[in-house]
Amino acid sequence: MVLFAPILDMVDSPEFFIEVIIGGLVAGVMYSLVALGFVLIFKASSVFNFSQGVLALFAALTLVGLMDGTVPILLIDSGFPLPAWAAIIVTGLVMVGLAFLIERIVLRPLVNQDPIILFMSTIGLAFVLEGFGDILWGSEVKALDVGIPTGNFLIGEIQLQVFDMWAAGIAAFMVLVLAVFFQKTRLGRALRAVADDHQAALSVGIPLRNIWIVVWAVAGFVALVAGIMWGSSSGVQFSLSLIALKALPVLILGGFTSVPGAIVGGLIIGVGEKVAEVYWGPMVNGAIENWFAYVLALVFLLFRPQGLFGDKIIERV
């Protein structure tokens, strides 16, 4: 009966339950932003990019440095801070340049190597970028304010955070832009063709190396949006790179090659961990939020390893 007591609490206080659900949905959207970067790169190049979380951290560090007018490495005030809109544009260009360097220095020499070698290279890339960001911008926690409104408001008896609503709206807009890009543009169709069959894409004249640069640049832009959201919410700190670990269960739930799966998986984990922490956490001294996603992912690996939207695994003998 103790296990069912939280259900009675949900029924007795529906307004608070709705607040918890909304908080979980917002957290899930934030997870989905990181997971999207994984999905984009994996679909186009079959590379599991472990450095996606560090890309979000590096983008946020660069953005804060430009807005503060900090000179990289010297960590002194240059006297030329950029407004938020200009800093975001410059940071976006930095992420595009970084994508070009990653393709040229890391991916191109490893073409046709085993997937595990490419995966290990992205782990190394994660540590290099994290250390490079530390050298350039310092390791202290930095506040990030790009002008997203804060505060709260009431709808009936339900209290909502203004920042959460903006974060959800920005993430939804990001997903919509990606959907239009992949479905309606020539470059997006080329990316989908590469994702479906590399050899067939080559046979019709689609240059894989150029596509890889584009997809890493898009993933870098997604990382920038994720870095802005997470940095504005909790400050720009090196623990942001750990959000990549929370994106892994999202991918397992949704499927490694599914953009809608990244969204749905993030929402399921976000809501699930918030509800579990608030209602069942007190029974086990809390901390359910830290491991709930991984337990749920383990269950999926046992019963549906391809995820909700992944292609069904068929073995022919």
C-alpha positions as CSV (number, residue, x, y, z in Angstrom):
1,M,0.0,0.0,0.0
2,V,2.9,2.3,0.6
3,L,3.9,2.2,-3.0
4,F,0.4,3.3,-4.1
5,A,0.3,6.2,-1.6
6,P,1.8,8.7,-4.1
7,I,-1.0,8.0,-6.5
8,L,-3.5,9.2,-3.9
9,D,-1.3,12.3,-3.5
10,M,-1.6,12.9,-7.2
11,V,-5.4,12.6,-7.0
12,D,-5.7,14.8,-3.9
13,S,-3.5,17.6,-5.3
14,P,-4.0,17.7,-9.1
15,E,-2.7,21.2,-9.5
16,F,0.7,20.3,-8.0
17,F,0.8,17.1,-10.1
18,I,0.3,19.2,-13.2
19,E,3.2,21.5,-12.2
20,V,5.4,18.4,-11.8
21,I,4.4,17.2,-15.2
22,I,5.1,20.5,-16.8
23,G,8.5,20.7,-15.1
24,G,9.2,17.2,-16.4
25,L,8.2,18.2,-19.9
26,V,10.5,21.2,-19.9
27,A,13.4,19.0,-18.6
28,G,12.6,16.5,-21.3
29,V,12.8,19.1,-24.0
30,M,16.2,20.1,-22.8
31,Y,17.4,16.5,-22.9
32,S,15.9,16.2,-26.4
33,L,18.0,19.1,-27.6
34,V,21.2,17.2,-26.8
35,A,19.9,13.9,-28.1
36,L,19.0,15.6,-31.4
37,G,22.7,16.3,-32.0
38,F,23.5,12.6,-31.5
39,V,20.8,11.5,-33.9
40,L,21.8,14.0,-36.7
41,I,25.4,12.8,-36.7
42,F,24.6,9.1,-36.3
43,K,22.0,9.2,-39.1
44,A,24.4,10.9,-41.6
45,S,27.7,9.2,-40.7
46,S,27.0,6.2,-38.5
47,V,29.2,7.9,-35.9
48,F,28.1,7.9,-32.3
49,N,29.3,11.3,-31.2
50,F,30.1,11.1,-27.5
51,S,31.4,14.7,-27.6
52,Q,27.9,16.2,-28.3
53,G,27.5,17.3,-24.6
54,V,30.9,18.9,-24.7
55,L,30.0,20.8,-27.9
56,A,27.1,22.3,-26.0
57,L,29.5,23.3,-23.2
58,F,32.0,24.7,-25.6
59,A,29.3,26.8,-27.4
60,A,28.0,28.1,-24.1
61,L,31.6,29.0,-22.9
62,T,32.3,30.8,-26.2
63,L,29.0,32.7,-26.0
64,V,29.6,33.9,-22.4
65,G,33.1,34.9,-23.2
66,L,32.0,37.0,-26.2
67,M,29.2,38.6,-24.2
68,D,31.6,39.5,-21.4
69,G,34.3,40.8,-23.7
70,T,36.8,38.3,-22.3
71,V,40.0,37.7,-24.2
72,P,40.6,34.0,-24.6
73,I,43.5,32.4,-22.7
74,L,44.4,35.8,-21.1
75,L,41.1,35.9,-19.3
76,I,41.1,39.7,-19.1
77,D,38.4,42.2,-20.1
78,S,38.9,43.4,-23.7
79,G,36.5,46.3,-23.2
80,F,34.5,45.1,-26.3
81,P,31.6,42.9,-25.0
82,L,29.1,41.9,-27.7
83,P,25.4,42.1,-27.4
84,A,23.6,38.8,-27.0
85,W,22.3,38.7,-30.6
86,A,25.8,39.4,-32.1
87,A,27.5,37.0,-29.7
88,I,25.1,34.2,-30.7
89,I,25.8,34.8,-34.4
90,V,29.6,34.8,-33.9
91,T,29.3,31.7,-31.7
92,G,27.3,30.0,-34.5
93,L,30.1,30.8,-36.9
94,V,32.7,29.4,-34.4
95,M,30.7,26.1,-34.2
96,V,30.6,25.9,-38.1
97,G,34.4,26.4,-38.2
98,L,34.8,23.8,-35.4
99,A,32.6,21.3,-37.5
100,F,35.0,21.9,-40.5
101,L,38.0,21.2,-38.3
102,I,36.5,18.0,-36.8
103,E,35.7,16.6,-40.2
104,R,39.1,17.5,-41.7
105,I,41.3,16.5,-38.7
106,V,39.3,13.7,-36.9
107,L,36.8,12.1,-39.3
108,R,38.5,12.2,-42.7
109,P,41.6,10.2,-41.6
110,L,39.4,7.5,-40.1
111,V,37.1,6.9,-43.1
112,N,36.2,3.2,-43.5
113,Q,37.6,2.4,-40.0
114,D,35.6,0.2,-37.6
115,P,32.7,2.1,-35.8
116,I,34.4,1.5,-32.4
117,I,37.5,3.5,-33.6
118,L,35.3,6.4,-34.7
119,F,33.4,6.2,-31.3
120,M,36.7,6.3,-29.4
121,S,37.9,9.2,-31.5
122,T,34.8,11.2,-30.3
123,I,35.6,10.4,-26.7
124,G,39.0,11.8,-27.2
125,L,37.5,14.8,-29.0
126,A,35.3,15.4,-25.9
127,F,38.2,15.6,-23.6
128,V,40.2,17.8,-26.0
129,L,37.4,20.3,-26.4
130,E,36.7,20.3,-22.6
131,G,40.3,21.0,-21.9
132,F,40.6,23.6,-24.7
133,G,37.5,25.4,-23.3
134,D,39.0,25.4,-19.9
135,I,42.2,27.0,-21.2
136,L,40.4,29.6,-23.3
137,W,37.7,30.7,-20.9
138,G,38.6,29.4,-17.4
139,S,36.8,26.8,-15.3
140,E,34.7,29.0,-12.9
141,V,30.9,28.9,-13.1
142,K,29.6,31.7,-15.4
143,A,26.2,33.3,-15.5
144,L,24.5,33.4,-18.9
145,D,21.8,35.9,-19.7
146,V,20.6,36.3,-23.3
147,G,17.5,38.1,-22.4
148,I,15.1,35.2,-21.8
149,P,12.4,36.4,-19.4
150,T,12.2,34.9,-15.9
151,G,9.6,34.9,-13.1
152,N,6.4,33.0,-12.8
153,F,2.7,33.3,-13.4
154,L,-0.5,31.5,-12.4
155,I,-3.1,29.8,-14.5
156,G,-5.8,29.0,-12.0
157,E,-3.9,27.4,-9.1
158,I,-1.1,26.1,-11.3
159,Q,2.2,28.1,-11.1
160,L,4.3,28.1,-14.2
161,Q,7.8,29.4,-14.8
162,V,8.2,32.0,-17.6
163,F,11.7,30.7,-18.4
164,D,10.3,27.2,-18.8
165,M,7.7,28.3,-21.2
166,W,10.3,30.1,-23.3
167,A,12.6,27.1,-23.2
168,A,9.9,24.8,-24.4
169,G,8.9,27.3,-27.2
170,I,12.5,27.7,-28.4
171,A,13.0,23.9,-28.4
172,A,9.8,23.3,-30.3
173,F,10.8,26.0,-32.9
174,M,14.2,24.3,-33.2
175,V,12.5,21.0,-33.9
176,L,10.2,22.6,-36.4
177,V,13.1,24.2,-38.3
178,L,15.0,20.9,-38.4
179,A,11.9,19.1,-39.7
180,V,11.4,21.7,-42.5
181,F,15.1,21.6,-43.3
182,F,15.2,17.8,-43.6
183,Q,11.9,17.5,-45.5
184,K,11.8,20.5,-47.8
185,T,15.3,21.6,-48.7
186,R,17.6,20.0,-51.2
187,L,20.4,19.7,-48.7
188,G,18.1,18.1,-46.2
189,R,17.0,15.5,-48.7
190,A,20.7,14.8,-49.4
191,L,21.3,14.3,-45.7
192,R,18.4,11.8,-45.5
193,A,19.7,10.0,-48.6
194,V,23.1,9.6,-47.0
195,A,21.5,8.4,-43.8
196,D,19.5,5.7,-45.7
197,D,22.4,4.4,-47.9
198,H,25.9,5.8,-48.2
199,Q,26.8,3.9,-51.3
200,A,23.6,4.9,-53.1
201,A,24.1,8.5,-52.2
202,L,27.6,8.4,-53.6
203,S,26.3,6.8,-56.8
204,V,24.0,9.8,-57.5
205,G,26.8,12.3,-56.9
206,I,26.3,13.3,-53.2
207,P,29.7,14.1,-51.7
208,L,29.8,12.4,-48.3
209,R,32.6,14.6,-46.9
210,N,30.7,17.8,-47.6
211,I,27.6,16.3,-46.1
212,W,29.5,15.3,-43.0
213,I,30.7,18.9,-42.6
214,V,27.1,20.2,-42.9
215,V,25.7,17.7,-40.4
216,W,28.4,18.4,-37.9
217,A,27.7,22.1,-38.4
218,V,24.0,21.5,-37.8
219,A,24.8,19.4,-34.7
220,G,27.0,22.3,-33.5
221,F,24.1,24.8,-33.9
222,V,21.8,22.4,-32.0
223,A,24.5,22.2,-29.3
224,L,24.6,26.0,-29.2
225,V,20.8,26.2,-28.6
226,A,21.2,23.4,-25.9
227,G,24.1,25.3,-24.3
228,I,22.1,28.5,-24.2
229,M,19.1,26.8,-22.6
230,W,21.1,24.8,-20.0
231,G,23.5,27.7,-19.3
232,S,20.7,30.2,-18.8
233,S,19.0,27.7,-16.4
234,S,21.9,26.5,-14.3
235,G,24.9,28.6,-15.2
236,V,27.7,27.7,-17.6
237,Q,29.8,25.1,-15.8
238,F,31.8,22.1,-16.9
239,S,29.2,19.7,-15.4
240,L,27.1,20.7,-18.5
241,S,29.2,18.2,-20.4
242,L,27.5,15.4,-18.3
243,I,24.1,16.1,-19.9
244,A,25.4,13.9,-22.7
245,L,25.1,11.0,-20.3
246,K,21.5,11.7,-19.7
247,A,20.9,11.9,-23.5
248,L,22.0,8.3,-23.8
249,P,18.8,6.8,-22.2
250,V,16.8,9.3,-24.4
251,L,18.4,7.7,-27.5
252,I,17.8,4.2,-26.3
253,L,14.1,4.9,-25.7
254,G,13.5,6.8,-29.0
255,G,15.9,5.1,-31.3
256,F,19.4,6.2,-32.4
257,T,18.2,7.2,-35.9
258,S,14.9,8.9,-35.2
259,V,14.4,12.6,-34.7
260,P,10.8,12.2,-33.4
261,G,12.2,9.5,-31.2
262,A,14.7,11.9,-29.6
263,I,11.8,14.3,-28.8
264,V,9.4,11.6,-27.4
265,G,12.2,9.8,-25.5
266,G,13.3,13.1,-23.9
267,L,9.7,13.9,-22.8
268,I,9.2,10.4,-21.3
269,I,12.4,10.5,-19.3
270,G,11.9,14.1,-18.2
271,V,8.4,13.5,-16.9
272,G,9.2,10.1,-15.5
273,E,12.2,11.2,-13.5
274,K,10.4,14.3,-12.1
275,V,7.3,12.3,-11.0
276,A,9.4,9.5,-9.5
277,E,11.6,12.0,-7.6
278,V,8.7,14.0,-6.2
279,Y,6.3,11.2,-5.3
280,W,8.5,8.2,-4.7
281,G,11.8,9.9,-3.8
282,P,10.9,10.5,-0.1
283,M,10.4,6.7,0.3
284,V,14.0,5.9,-0.7
285,N,15.7,9.1,0.6
286,G,15.6,10.8,-2.8
287,A,18.1,10.7,-5.7
288,I,15.7,8.7,-8.0
289,E,16.1,11.5,-10.5
290,N,19.8,10.5,-10.9
291,W,19.2,6.9,-11.9
292,F,15.6,6.6,-13.2
293,A,16.5,7.3,-16.8
294,Y,19.1,4.5,-16.9
295,V,16.8,1.9,-15.3
296,L,14.1,2.7,-17.8
297,A,16.7,2.5,-20.6
298,L,17.8,-0.9,-19.3
299,V,14.2,-2.1,-19.4
300,F,13.9,-1.0,-23.1
301,L,17.2,-2.8,-23.9
302,L,15.7,-6.0,-22.6
303,F,12.4,-5.8,-24.3
304,R,12.7,-3.4,-27.3
305,P,16.4,-2.7,-28.0
306,Q,15.7,-0.7,-31.2
307,G,13.7,1.9,-29.2
308,L,10.2,3.2,-29.8
309,F,10.9,4.6,-33.3
310,G,14.0,2.6,-34.3
311,D,14.1,0.1,-37.1
312,K,13.3,-3.4,-36.0
313,I,16.3,-5.6,-35.8
314,I,16.0,-8.6,-38.2
315,E,18.6,-11.2,-38.3
316,R,18.7,-13.6,-41.3
317,V,20.4,-17.0,-41.0
